[in-house]
Amino acid sequence: MTPRLLVAVAVAGIVALGAGMMIWVVVQPNATTETPAAVSGAGAARQEHRERFFGGDPDRDVRGGQEMKPRW
């Protein structure tokens, strides 16, 4: 294999890899292709999990807080 051909194959491979990565990053999957029945069931479960995780303690007063002091 000649050096010129080897360089051409390497450059073509790099260009193809770069184009593939750009397409993978830019193109987003279409969310409307999912069936509404499957989305509604999964969405309700996700929402319930999210509310339990981020809900917090409603009885705890966090308005006053504590002063933050730098440790240096």
PDB file of N, CA, C, O and CB in Angstrom:
ATOM      1  N   MET A   1       0.844  -1.168   0.000  1.00  0.00           N
ATOM      2  CA  MET A   1       0.000   0.000   0.000  1.00  0.00           C
ATOM      3  C   MET A   1       0.895   1.238   0.000  1.00  0.00           C
ATOM      4  O   MET A   1       1.839   1.334   0.784  1.00  0.00           O
ATOM      5  CB  MET A   1      -0.964  -0.006   1.218  1.00  0.00           C
ATOM      6  N   THR A   2       0.594   2.159  -0.867  1.00  0.00           N
ATOM      7  CA  THR A   2       1.425   3.352  -0.979  1.00  0.00           C
ATOM      8  C   THR A   2       1.090   4.324   0.139  1.00  0.00           C
ATOM      9  O   THR A   2      -0.029   4.327   0.653  1.00  0.00           O
ATOM     10  CB  THR A   2       1.236   4.023  -2.350  1.00  0.00           C
ATOM     11  N   PRO A   3       2.056   5.146   0.515  1.00  0.00           N
ATOM     12  CA  PRO A   3       1.805   6.125   1.588  1.00  0.00           C
ATOM     13  C   PRO A   3       0.674   7.096   1.226  1.00  0.00           C
ATOM     14  O   PRO A   3      -0.092   7.506   2.098  1.00  0.00           O
ATOM     15  CB  PRO A   3       3.088   6.916   1.890  1.00  0.00           C
ATOM     16  N   ARG A   4       0.569   7.459  -0.038  1.00  0.00           N
ATOM     17  CA  ARG A   4      -0.476   8.393  -0.459  1.00  0.00           C
ATOM     18  C   ARG A   4      -1.866   7.768  -0.240  1.00  0.00           C
ATOM     19  O   ARG A   4      -2.780   8.443   0.233  1.00  0.00           O
ATOM     20  CB  ARG A   4      -0.283   8.787  -1.953  1.00  0.00           C
ATOM     21  N   LEU A   5      -2.020   6.504  -0.578  1.00  0.00           N
ATOM     22  CA  LEU A   5      -3.292   5.808  -0.404  1.00  0.00           C
ATOM     23  C   LEU A   5      -3.597   5.616   1.081  1.00  0.00           C
ATOM     24  O   LEU A   5      -4.746   5.745   1.501  1.00  0.00           O
ATOM     25  CB  LEU A   5      -3.266   4.446  -1.126  1.00  0.00           C
ATOM     26  N   LEU A   6      -2.585   5.314   1.862  1.00  0.00           N
ATOM     27  CA  LEU A   6      -2.766   5.144   3.302  1.00  0.00           C
ATOM     28  C   LEU A   6      -3.248   6.438   3.953  1.00  0.00           C
ATOM     29  O   LEU A   6      -4.144   6.401   4.797  1.00  0.00           O
ATOM     30  CB  LEU A   6      -1.457   4.683   3.952  1.00  0.00           C
ATOM     31  N   VAL A   7      -2.680   7.568   3.584  1.00  0.00           N
ATOM     32  CA  VAL A   7      -3.098   8.863   4.110  1.00  0.00           C
ATOM     33  C   VAL A   7      -4.521   9.175   3.661  1.00  0.00           C
ATOM     34  O   VAL A   7      -5.316   9.687   4.448  1.00  0.00           O
ATOM     35  CB  VAL A   7      -2.132   9.976   3.653  1.00  0.00           C
ATOM     36  N   ALA A   8      -4.851   8.872   2.408  1.00  0.00           N
ATOM     37  CA  ALA A   8      -6.198   9.138   1.903  1.00  0.00           C
ATOM     38  C   ALA A   8      -7.234   8.305   2.662  1.00  0.00           C
ATOM     39  O   ALA A   8      -8.307   8.813   2.989  1.00  0.00           O
ATOM     40  CB  ALA A   8      -6.276   8.839   0.392  1.00  0.00           C
ATOM     41  N   VAL A   9      -6.936   7.055   2.943  1.00  0.00           N
ATOM     42  CA  VAL A   9      -7.859   6.199   3.697  1.00  0.00           C
ATOM     43  C   VAL A   9      -8.010   6.712   5.126  1.00  0.00           C
ATOM     44  O   VAL A   9      -9.117   6.723   5.664  1.00  0.00           O
ATOM     45  CB  VAL A   9      -7.364   4.733   3.703  1.00  0.00           C
ATOM     46  N   ALA A  10      -6.918   7.133   5.741  1.00  0.00           N
ATOM     47  CA  ALA A  10      -6.978   7.657   7.104  1.00  0.00           C
ATOM     48  C   ALA A  10      -7.802   8.937   7.167  1.00  0.00           C
ATOM     49  O   ALA A  10      -8.615   9.111   8.075  1.00  0.00           O
ATOM     50  CB  ALA A  10      -5.568   7.916   7.636  1.00  0.00           C
ATOM     51  N   VAL A  11      -7.594   9.834   6.203  1.00  0.00           N
ATOM     52  CA  VAL A  11      -8.353  11.091   6.178  1.00  0.00           C
ATOM     53  C   VAL A  11      -9.837  10.804   5.943  1.00  0.00           C
ATOM     54  O   VAL A  11     -10.690  11.419   6.582  1.00  0.00           O
ATOM     55  CB  VAL A  11      -7.806  12.043   5.076  1.00  0.00           C
ATOM     56  N   ALA A  12     -10.153   9.882   5.040  1.00  0.00           N
ATOM     57  CA  ALA A  12     -11.549   9.526   4.780  1.00  0.00           C
ATOM     58  C   ALA A  12     -12.197   8.927   6.026  1.00  0.00           C
ATOM     59  O   ALA A  12     -13.358   9.212   6.323  1.00  0.00           O
ATOM     60  CB  ALA A  12     -11.642   8.535   3.605  1.00  0.00           C
ATOM     61  N   GLY A  13     -11.460   8.111   6.744  1.00  0.00           N
ATOM     62  CA  GLY A  13     -11.986   7.529   7.980  1.00  0.00           C
ATOM     63  C   GLY A  13     -12.249   8.577   9.038  1.00  0.00           C
ATOM     64  O   GLY A  13     -13.271   8.523   9.723  1.00  0.00           O
ATOM     65  N   ILE A  14     -11.348   9.527   9.183  1.00  0.00           N
ATOM     66  CA  ILE A  14     -11.522  10.602  10.163  1.00  0.00           C
ATOM     67  C   ILE A  14     -12.722  11.470   9.796  1.00  0.00           C
ATOM     68  O   ILE A  14     -13.507  11.848  10.667  1.00  0.00           O
ATOM     69  CB  ILE A  14     -10.245  11.468  10.254  1.00  0.00           C
ATOM     70  N   VAL A  15     -12.866  11.786   8.507  1.00  0.00           N
ATOM     71  CA  VAL A  15     -14.005  12.590   8.057  1.00  0.00           C
ATOM     72  C   VAL A  15     -15.315  11.843   8.305  1.00  0.00           C
ATOM     73  O   VAL A  15     -16.284  12.439   8.775  1.00  0.00           O
ATOM     74  CB  VAL A  15     -13.862  12.942   6.559  1.00  0.00           C
ATOM     75  N   ALA A  16     -15.357  10.554   7.996  1.00  0.00           N
ATOM     76  CA  ALA A  16     -16.567   9.758   8.208  1.00  0.00           C
ATOM     77  C   ALA A  16     -16.905   9.663   9.695  1.00  0.00           C
ATOM     78  O   ALA A  16     -18.073   9.763  10.073  1.00  0.00           O
ATOM     79  CB  ALA A  16     -16.394   8.351   7.614  1.00  0.00           C
ATOM     80  N   LEU A  17     -15.907   9.473  10.527  1.00  0.00           N
ATOM     81  CA  LEU A  17     -16.134   9.404  11.967  1.00  0.00           C
ATOM     82  C   LEU A  17     -16.653  10.738  12.496  1.00  0.00           C
ATOM     83  O   LEU A  17     -17.575  10.765  13.312  1.00  0.00           O
ATOM     84  CB  LEU A  17     -14.841   9.009  12.696  1.00  0.00           C
ATOM     85  N   GLY A  18     -16.073  11.833  12.042  1.00  0.00           N
ATOM     86  CA  GLY A  18     -16.531  13.157  12.462  1.00  0.00           C
ATOM     87  C   GLY A  18     -17.958  13.444  12.014  1.00  0.00           C
ATOM     88  O   GLY A  18     -18.748  14.003  12.774  1.00  0.00           O
ATOM     89  N   ALA A  19     -18.289  13.066  10.789  1.00  0.00           N
ATOM     90  CA  ALA A  19     -19.654  13.277  10.298  1.00  0.00           C
ATOM     91  C   ALA A  19     -20.639  12.429  11.084  1.00  0.00           C
ATOM     92  O   ALA A  19     -21.730  12.894  11.412  1.00  0.00           O
ATOM     93  CB  ALA A  19     -19.752  12.947   8.798  1.00  0.00           C
ATOM     94  N   GLY A  20     -20.274  11.202  11.388  1.00  0.00           N
ATOM     95  CA  GLY A  20     -21.148  10.340  12.179  1.00  0.00           C
ATOM     96  C   GLY A  20     -21.377  10.886  13.579  1.00  0.00           C
ATOM     97  O   GLY A  20     -22.492  10.826  14.098  1.00  0.00           O
ATOM     98  N   MET A  21     -20.334  11.413  14.188  1.00  0.00           N
ATOM     99  CA  MET A  21     -20.480  12.000  15.523  1.00  0.00           C
ATOM    100  C   MET A  21     -21.353  13.243  15.489  1.00  0.00           C
ATOM    101  O   MET A  21     -22.167  13.450  16.389  1.00  0.00           O
ATOM    102  CB  MET A  21     -19.111  12.343  16.107  1.00  0.00           C
ATOM    103  N   MET A  22     -21.197  14.068  14.473  1.00  0.00           N
ATOM    104  CA  MET A  22     -22.022  15.273  14.353  1.00  0.00           C
ATOM    105  C   MET A  22     -23.495  14.904  14.167  1.00  0.00           C
ATOM    106  O   MET A  22     -24.371  15.532  14.762  1.00  0.00           O
ATOM    107  CB  MET A  22     -21.538  16.144  13.175  1.00  0.00           C
ATOM    108  N   ILE A  23     -23.766  13.906  13.359  1.00  0.00           N
ATOM    109  CA  ILE A  23     -25.152  13.478  13.162  1.00  0.00           C
ATOM    110  C   ILE A  23     -25.717  12.923  14.464  1.00  0.00           C
ATOM    111  O   ILE A  23     -26.870  13.192  14.802  1.00  0.00           O
ATOM    112  CB  ILE A  23     -25.245  12.418  12.039  1.00  0.00           C
ATOM    113  N   TRP A  24     -24.917  12.152  15.197  1.00  0.00           N
ATOM    114  CA  TRP A  24     -25.373  11.570  16.453  1.00  0.00           C
ATOM    115  C   TRP A  24     -25.681  12.655  17.483  1.00  0.00           C
ATOM    116  O   TRP A  24     -26.640  12.523  18.244  1.00  0.00           O
ATOM    117  CB  TRP A  24     -24.322  10.605  17.001  1.00  0.00           C
ATOM    118  N   VAL A  25     -24.885  13.725  17.520  1.00  0.00           N
ATOM    119  CA  VAL A  25     -25.078  14.796  18.489  1.00  0.00           C
ATOM    120  C   VAL A  25     -26.243  15.695  18.084  1.00  0.00           C
ATOM    121  O   VAL A  25     -27.031  16.096  18.940  1.00  0.00           O
ATOM    122  CB  VAL A  25     -23.798  15.622  18.632  1.00  0.00           C
ATOM    123  N   VAL A  26     -26.367  16.016  16.807  1.00  0.00           N
ATOM    124  CA  VAL A  26     -27.359  16.992  16.356  1.00  0.00           C
ATOM    125  C   VAL A  26     -28.753  16.392  16.269  1.00  0.00           C
ATOM    126  O   VAL A  26     -29.719  17.036  16.679  1.00  0.00           O
ATOM    127  CB  VAL A  26     -26.961  17.555  15.007  1.00  0.00           C
ATOM    128  N   VAL A  27     -28.883  15.198  15.755  1.00  0.00           N
ATOM    129  CA  VAL A  27     -30.194  14.609  15.532  1.00  0.00           C
ATOM    130  C   VAL A  27     -30.730  14.079  16.855  1.00  0.00           C
ATOM    131  O   VAL A  27     -30.087  13.252  17.502  1.00  0.00           O
ATOM    132  CB  VAL A  27     -30.127  13.482  14.469  1.00  0.00           C
ATOM    133  N   GLN A  28     -31.900  14.549  17.254  1.00  0.00           N
ATOM    134  CA  GLN A  28     -32.548  14.102  18.478  1.00  0.00           C
ATOM    135  C   GLN A  28     -33.679  13.141  18.119  1.00  0.00           C
ATOM    136  O   GLN A  28     -34.306  13.309  17.074  1.00  0.00           O
ATOM    137  CB  GLN A  28     -33.083  15.308  19.299  1.00  0.00           C
ATOM    138  N   PRO A  29     -33.957  12.140  18.953  1.00  0.00           N
ATOM    139  CA  PRO A  29     -35.065  11.232  18.656  1.00  0.00           C
ATOM    140  C   PRO A  29     -36.395  11.967  18.751  1.00  0.00           C
ATOM    141  O   PRO A  29     -36.556  12.879  19.561  1.00  0.00           O
ATOM    142  CB  PRO A  29     -35.052  10.026  19.613  1.00  0.00           C
ATOM    143  N   ASN A  30     -37.338  11.563  17.922  1.00  0.00           N
ATOM    144  CA  ASN A  30     -38.644  12.195  17.885  1.00  0.00           C
ATOM    145  C   ASN A  30     -39.505  11.587  18.986  1.00  0.00           C
ATOM    146  O   ASN A  30     -39.780  10.388  18.966  1.00  0.00           O
ATOM    147  CB  ASN A  30     -39.312  12.028  16.489  1.00  0.00           C
ATOM    148  N   ALA A  31     -39.935  12.407  19.947  1.00  0.00           N
ATOM    149  CA  ALA A  31     -40.710  11.920  21.087  1.00  0.00           C
ATOM    150  C   ALA A  31     -42.146  11.586  20.695  1.00  0.00           C
ATOM    151  O   ALA A  31     -42.827  10.884  21.442  1.00  0.00           O
ATOM    152  CB  ALA A  31     -40.707  12.955  22.204  1.00  0.00           C
ATOM    153  N   THR A  32     -42.623  12.062  19.561  1.00  0.00           N
ATOM    154  CA  THR A  32     -44.008  11.814  19.170  1.00  0.00           C
ATOM    155  C   THR A  32     -44.203  10.430  18.569  1.00  0.00           C
ATOM    156  O   THR A  32     -45.339  10.050  18.288  1.00  0.00           O
ATOM    157  CB  THR A  32     -44.460  12.861  18.184  1.00  0.00           C
ATOM    158  N   THR A  33     -43.140   9.667  18.363  1.00  0.00           N
ATOM    159  CA  THR A  33     -43.274   8.336  17.787  1.00  0.00           C
ATOM    160  C   THR A  33     -43.734   7.307  18.806  1.00  0.00           C
ATOM    161  O   THR A  33     -44.154   6.218  18.416  1.00  0.00           O
ATOM    162  CB  THR A  33     -41.967   7.903  17.186  1.00  0.00           C
ATOM    163  N   GLU A  34     -43.670   7.612  20.099  1.00  0.00           N
ATOM    164  CA  GLU A  34     -44.105   6.675  21.123  1.00  0.00           C
ATOM    165  C   GLU A  34     -45.624   6.656  21.202  1.00  0.00           C
ATOM    166  O   GLU A  34     -46.283   7.649  20.898  1.00  0.00           O
ATOM    167  CB  GLU A  34     -43.498   7.039  22.486  1.00  0.00           C
ATOM    168  N   THR A  35     -46.170   5.522  21.613  1.00  0.00           N
ATOM    169  CA  THR A  35     -47.614   5.412  21.713  1.00  0.00           C
ATOM    170  C   THR A  35     -48.107   6.165  22.944  1.00  0.00           C
ATOM    171  O   THR A  35     -47.453   6.119  23.986  1.00  0.00           O
ATOM    172  CB  THR A  35     -48.044   3.936  21.769  1.00  0.00           C
ATOM    173  N   PRO A  36     -49.239   6.855  22.854  1.00  0.00           N
ATOM    174  CA  PRO A  36     -49.732   7.628  24.000  1.00  0.00           C
ATOM    175  C   PRO A  36     -50.077   6.767  25.209  1.00  0.00           C
ATOM    176  O   PRO A  36     -49.913   7.226  26.339  1.00  0.00           O
ATOM    177  CB  PRO A  36     -50.946   8.416  23.595  1.00  0.00           C
ATOM    178  N   ALA A  37     -50.548   5.535  25.017  1.00  0.00           N
ATOM    179  CA  ALA A  37     -50.902   4.685  26.154  1.00  0.00           C
ATOM    180  C   ALA A  37     -49.666   4.337  26.978  1.00  0.00           C
ATOM    181  O   ALA A  37     -49.709   4.362  28.208  1.00  0.00           O
ATOM    182  CB  ALA A  37     -51.594   3.401  25.671  1.00  0.00           C
ATOM    183  N   ALA A  38     -48.575   4.017  26.308  1.00  0.00           N
ATOM    184  CA  ALA A  38     -47.349   3.661  27.020  1.00  0.00           C
ATOM    185  C   ALA A  38     -46.752   4.877  27.716  1.00  0.00           C
ATOM    186  O   ALA A  38     -46.200   4.759  28.809  1.00  0.00           O
ATOM    187  CB  ALA A  38     -46.326   3.050  26.055  1.00  0.00           C
ATOM    188  N   VAL A  39     -46.860   6.034  27.094  1.00  0.00           N
ATOM    189  CA  VAL A  39     -46.284   7.250  27.664  1.00  0.00           C
ATOM    190  C   VAL A  39     -47.053   7.675  28.900  1.00  0.00           C
ATOM    191  O   VAL A  39     -46.443   8.091  29.885  1.00  0.00           O
ATOM    192  CB  VAL A  39     -46.275   8.382  26.633  1.00  0.00           C
ATOM    193  N   SER A  40     -48.398   7.580  28.878  1.00  0.00           N
ATOM    194  CA  SER A  40     -49.188   8.049  30.008  1.00  0.00           C
ATOM    195  C   SER A  40     -48.936   7.192  31.248  1.00  0.00           C
ATOM    196  O   SER A  40     -48.842   7.731  32.351  1.00  0.00           O
ATOM    197  CB  SER A  40     -50.677   8.042  29.654  1.00  0.00           C
ATOM    198  N   GLY A  41     -48.824   5.878  31.095  1.00  0.00           N
ATOM    199  CA  GLY A  41     -48.556   5.009  32.238  1.00  0.00           C
ATOM    200  C   GLY A  41     -47.173   5.244  32.807  1.00  0.00           C
ATOM    201  O   GLY A  41     -47.003   5.326  34.023  1.00  0.00           O
ATOM    202  N   ALA A  42     -46.197   5.351  31.946  1.00  0.00           N
ATOM    203  CA  ALA A  42     -44.829   5.586  32.406  1.00  0.00           C
ATOM    204  C   ALA A  42     -44.689   6.996  32.960  1.00  0.00           C
ATOM    205  O   ALA A  42     -43.947   7.219  33.916  1.00  0.00           O
ATOM    206  CB  ALA A  42     -43.827   5.362  31.263  1.00  0.00           C
ATOM    207  N   GLY A  43     -45.397   7.942  32.364  1.00  0.00           N
ATOM    208  CA  GLY A  43     -45.320   9.334  32.823  1.00  0.00           C
ATOM    209  C   GLY A  43     -45.871   9.496  34.223  1.00  0.00           C
ATOM    210  O   GLY A  43     -45.311  10.240  35.028  1.00  0.00           O
ATOM    211  N   ALA A  44     -46.964   8.807  34.525  1.00  0.00           N
ATOM    212  CA  ALA A  44     -47.548   8.893  35.862  1.00  0.00           C
ATOM    213  C   ALA A  44     -46.602   8.299  36.900  1.00  0.00           C
ATOM    214  O   ALA A  44     -46.451   8.849  37.991  1.00  0.00           O
ATOM    215  CB  ALA A  44     -48.905   8.172  35.905  1.00  0.00           C
ATOM    216  N   ALA A  45     -45.969   7.182  36.566  1.00  0.00           N
ATOM    217  CA  ALA A  45     -45.025   6.570  37.501  1.00  0.00           C
ATOM    218  C   ALA A  45     -43.812   7.478  37.704  1.00  0.00           C
ATOM    219  O   ALA A  45     -43.326   7.631  38.824  1.00  0.00           O
ATOM    220  CB  ALA A  45     -44.577   5.182  36.990  1.00  0.00           C
ATOM    221  N   ARG A  46     -43.330   8.076  36.621  1.00  0.00           N
ATOM    222  CA  ARG A  46     -42.188   8.993  36.745  1.00  0.00           C
ATOM    223  C   ARG A  46     -42.551  10.210  37.586  1.00  0.00           C
ATOM    224  O   ARG A  46     -41.757  10.662  38.411  1.00  0.00           O
ATOM    225  CB  ARG A  46     -41.705   9.441  35.356  1.00  0.00           C
ATOM    226  N   GLN A  47     -43.758  10.740  37.374  1.00  0.00           N
ATOM    227  CA  GLN A  47     -44.171  11.921  38.126  1.00  0.00           C
ATOM    228  C   GLN A  47     -44.290  11.599  39.613  1.00  0.00           C
ATOM    229  O   GLN A  47     -43.881  12.398  40.455  1.00  0.00           O
ATOM    230  CB  GLN A  47     -45.505  12.461  37.590  1.00  0.00           C
ATOM    231  N   GLU A  48     -44.845  10.438  39.941  1.00  0.00           N
ATOM    232  CA  GLU A  48     -44.970  10.041  41.347  1.00  0.00           C
ATOM    233  C   GLU A  48     -43.587   9.882  41.987  1.00  0.00           C
ATOM    234  O   GLU A  48     -43.367  10.326  43.114  1.00  0.00           O
ATOM    235  CB  GLU A  48     -45.770   8.722  41.470  1.00  0.00           C
ATOM    236  N   HIS A  49     -42.664   9.252  41.268  1.00  0.00           N
ATOM    237  CA  HIS A  49     -41.300   9.091  41.791  1.00  0.00           C
ATOM    238  C   HIS A  49     -40.634  10.454  41.991  1.00  0.00           C
ATOM    239  O   HIS A  49     -39.964  10.685  42.997  1.00  0.00           O
ATOM    240  CB  HIS A  49     -40.451   8.218  40.833  1.00  0.00           C
ATOM    241  N   ARG A  50     -40.824  11.340  41.033  1.00  0.00           N
ATOM    242  CA  ARG A  50     -40.234  12.674  41.116  1.00  0.00           C
ATOM    243  C   ARG A  50     -40.792  13.437  42.316  1.00  0.00           C
ATOM    244  O   ARG A  50     -40.040  14.107  43.024  1.00  0.00           O
ATOM    245  CB  ARG A  50     -40.493  13.459  39.818  1.00  0.00           C
ATOM    246  N   GLU A  51     -42.103  13.342  42.553  1.00  0.00           N
ATOM    247  CA  GLU A  51     -42.706  14.045  43.683  1.00  0.00           C
ATOM    248  C   GLU A  51     -42.215  13.488  45.015  1.00  0.00           C
ATOM    249  O   GLU A  51     -41.987  14.247  45.956  1.00  0.00           O
ATOM    250  CB  GLU A  51     -44.226  13.956  43.610  1.00  0.00           C
ATOM    251  N   ARG A  52     -42.049  12.153  45.105  1.00  0.00           N
ATOM    252  CA  ARG A  52     -41.528  11.575  46.340  1.00  0.00           C
ATOM    253  C   ARG A  52     -40.078  11.981  46.571  1.00  0.00           C
ATOM    254  O   ARG A  52     -39.676  12.234  47.707  1.00  0.00           O
ATOM    255  CB  ARG A  52     -41.645  10.053  46.305  1.00  0.00           C
ATOM    256  N   PHE A  53     -39.289  12.045  45.495  1.00  0.00           N
ATOM    257  CA  PHE A  53     -37.862  12.355  45.629  1.00  0.00           C
ATOM    258  C   PHE A  53     -37.635  13.826  45.980  1.00  0.00           C
ATOM    259  O   PHE A  53     -36.855  14.140  46.880  1.00  0.00           O
ATOM    260  CB  PHE A  53     -37.121  12.010  44.332  1.00  0.00           C
ATOM    261  N   PHE A  54     -38.324  14.734  45.264  1.00  0.00           N
ATOM    262  CA  PHE A  54     -38.093  16.159  45.457  1.00  0.00           C
ATOM    263  C   PHE A  54     -39.097  16.809  46.402  1.00  0.00           C
ATOM    264  O   PHE A  54     -39.019  18.013  46.645  1.00  0.00           O
ATOM    265  CB  PHE A  54     -38.130  16.857  44.135  1.00  0.00           C
ATOM    266  N   GLY A  55     -40.031  16.039  46.936  1.00  0.00           N
ATOM    267  CA  GLY A  55     -41.100  16.605  47.759  1.00  0.00           C
ATOM    268  C   GLY A  55     -40.588  17.307  49.008  1.00  0.00           C
ATOM    269  O   GLY A  55     -41.057  18.399  49.332  1.00  0.00           O
ATOM    270  N   GLY A  56     -39.658  16.719  49.703  1.00  0.00           N
ATOM    271  CA  GLY A  56     -39.126  17.323  50.912  1.00  0.00           C
ATOM    272  C   GLY A  56     -40.037  17.101  52.102  1.00  0.00           C
ATOM    273  O   GLY A  56     -41.030  16.381  52.003  1.00  0.00           O
ATOM    274  N   ASP A  57     -39.707  17.715  53.224  1.00  0.00           N
ATOM    275  CA  ASP A  57     -40.481  17.606  54.453  1.00  0.00           C
ATOM    276  C   ASP A  57     -41.290  18.882  54.622  1.00  0.00           C
ATOM    277  O   ASP A  57     -40.708  19.934  54.886  1.00  0.00           O
ATOM    278  CB  ASP A  57     -39.560  17.357  55.688  1.00  0.00           C
ATOM    279  N   PRO A  58     -42.619  18.827  54.479  1.00  0.00           N
ATOM    280  CA  PRO A  58     -43.414  20.058  54.576  1.00  0.00           C
ATOM    281  C   PRO A  58     -43.453  20.632  55.988  1.00  0.00           C
ATOM    282  O   PRO A  58     -43.778  21.808  56.149  1.00  0.00           O
ATOM    283  CB  PRO A  58     -44.825  19.795  54.107  1.00  0.00           C
ATOM    284  N   ASP A  59     -43.130  19.837  57.028  1.00  0.00           N
ATOM    285  CA  ASP A  59     -43.183  20.322  58.405  1.00  0.00           C
ATOM    286  C   ASP A  59     -41.899  21.034  58.832  1.00  0.00           C
ATOM    287  O   ASP A  59     -41.877  21.669  59.886  1.00  0.00           O
ATOM    288  CB  ASP A  59     -43.456  19.171  59.340  1.00  0.00           C
ATOM    289  N   ARG A  60     -40.850  20.943  58.050  1.00  0.00           N
ATOM    290  CA  ARG A  60     -39.569  21.547  58.412  1.00  0.00           C
ATOM    291  C   ARG A  60     -39.510  22.991  57.918  1.00  0.00           C
ATOM    292  O   ARG A  60     -39.777  23.262  56.747  1.00  0.00           O
ATOM    293  CB  ARG A  60     -38.395  20.728  57.827  1.00  0.00           C
ATOM    294  N   ASP A  61     -39.158  23.921  58.816  1.00  0.00           N
ATOM    295  CA  ASP A  61     -39.040  25.330  58.460  1.00  0.00           C
ATOM    296  C   ASP A  61     -37.621  25.586  57.956  1.00  0.00           C
ATOM    297  O   ASP A  61     -36.658  25.444  58.709  1.00  0.00           O
ATOM    298  CB  ASP A  61     -39.379  26.252  59.677  1.00  0.00           C
ATOM    299  N   VAL A  62     -37.495  25.956  56.703  1.00  0.00           N
ATOM    300  CA  VAL A  62     -36.179  26.190  56.122  1.00  0.00           C
ATOM    301  C   VAL A  62     -36.000  27.646  55.698  1.00  0.00           C
ATOM    302  O   VAL A  62     -35.059  27.960  54.970  1.00  0.00           O
ATOM    303  CB  VAL A  62     -35.964  25.272  54.930  1.00  0.00           C
ATOM    304  N   ARG A  63     -36.869  28.522  56.131  1.00  0.00           N
ATOM    305  CA  ARG A  63     -36.786  29.922  55.697  1.00  0.00           C
ATOM    306  C   ARG A  63     -35.636  30.674  56.347  1.00  0.00           C
ATOM    307  O   ARG A  63     -35.008  31.500  55.685  1.00  0.00           O
ATOM    308  CB  ARG A  63     -38.080  30.633  56.001  1.00  0.00           C
ATOM    309  N   GLY A  64     -35.338  30.422  57.608  1.00  0.00           N
ATOM    310  CA  GLY A  64     -34.291  31.159  58.302  1.00  0.00           C
ATOM    311  C   GLY A  64     -32.899  30.793  57.826  1.00  0.00           C
ATOM    312  O   GLY A  64     -32.100  31.668  57.491  1.00  0.00           O
ATOM    313  N   GLY A  65     -32.610  29.520  57.795  1.00  0.00           N
ATOM    314  CA  GLY A  65     -31.317  29.052  57.322  1.00  0.00           C
ATOM    315  C   GLY A  65     -30.183  29.340  58.279  1.00  0.00           C
ATOM    316  O   GLY A  65     -30.412  29.757  59.414  1.00  0.00           O
ATOM    317  N   GLN A  66     -28.981  29.124  57.834  1.00  0.00           N
ATOM    318  CA  GLN A  66     -27.781  29.356  58.620  1.00  0.00           C
ATOM    319  C   GLN A  66     -26.802  30.124  57.753  1.00  0.00           C
ATOM    320  O   GLN A  66     -26.686  29.865  56.555  1.00  0.00           O
ATOM    321  CB  GLN A  66     -27.159  28.018  59.132  1.00  0.00           C
ATOM    322  N   GLU A  67     -26.099  31.071  58.359  1.00  0.00           N
ATOM    323  CA  GLU A  67     -25.151  31.875  57.619  1.00  0.00           C
ATOM    324  C   GLU A  67     -24.008  31.013  57.117  1.00  0.00           C
ATOM    325  O   GLU A  67     -23.469  30.188  57.854  1.00  0.00           O
ATOM    326  CB  GLU A  67     -24.622  33.014  58.481  1.00  0.00           C
ATOM    327  N   MET A  68     -23.644  31.207  55.866  1.00  0.00           N
ATOM    328  CA  MET A  68     -22.522  30.454  55.304  1.00  0.00           C
ATOM    329  C   MET A  68     -21.244  31.243  55.491  1.00  0.00           C
ATOM    330  O   MET A  68     -21.159  32.410  55.107  1.00  0.00           O
ATOM    331  CB  MET A  68     -22.753  30.140  53.808  1.00  0.00           C
ATOM    332  N   LYS A  69     -20.248  30.599  56.083  1.00  0.00           N
ATOM    333  CA  LYS A  69     -18.973  31.265  56.325  1.00  0.00           C
ATOM    334  C   LYS A  69     -17.878  30.550  55.530  1.00  0.00           C
ATOM    335  O   LYS A  69     -17.834  29.320  55.517  1.00  0.00           O
ATOM    336  CB  LYS A  69     -18.633  31.285  57.848  1.00  0.00           C
ATOM    337  N   PRO A  70     -17.006  31.292  54.877  1.00  0.00           N
ATOM    338  CA  PRO A  70     -15.899  30.636  54.151  1.00  0.00           C
ATOM    339  C   PRO A  70     -14.918  30.016  55.142  1.00  0.00           C
ATOM    340  O   PRO A  70     -14.676  30.559  56.219  1.00  0.00           O
ATOM    341  CB  PRO A  70     -15.160  31.653  53.227  1.00  0.00           C
ATOM    342  N   ARG A  71     -14.360  28.873  54.761  1.00  0.00           N
ATOM    343  CA  ARG A  71     -13.403  28.180  55.644  1.00  0.00           C
ATOM    344  C   ARG A  71     -11.986  28.376  55.125  1.00  0.00           C
ATOM    345  O   ARG A  71     -11.378  27.422  54.638  1.00  0.00           O
ATOM    346  CB  ARG A  71     -13.734  26.660  55.746  1.00  0.00           C
ATOM    347  N   TRP A  72     -11.455  29.562  55.214  1.00  0.00           N
ATOM    348  CA  TRP A  72     -10.082  29.777  54.780  1.00  0.00           C
ATOM    349  C   TRP A  72      -9.347  30.581  55.747  1.00  0.00           C
ATOM    350  O   TRP A  72      -8.166  30.864  55.545  1.00  0.00           O
ATOM    351  CB  TRP A  72     -10.023  30.425  53.459  1.00  0.00           C
TER     352      TRP A  72
END
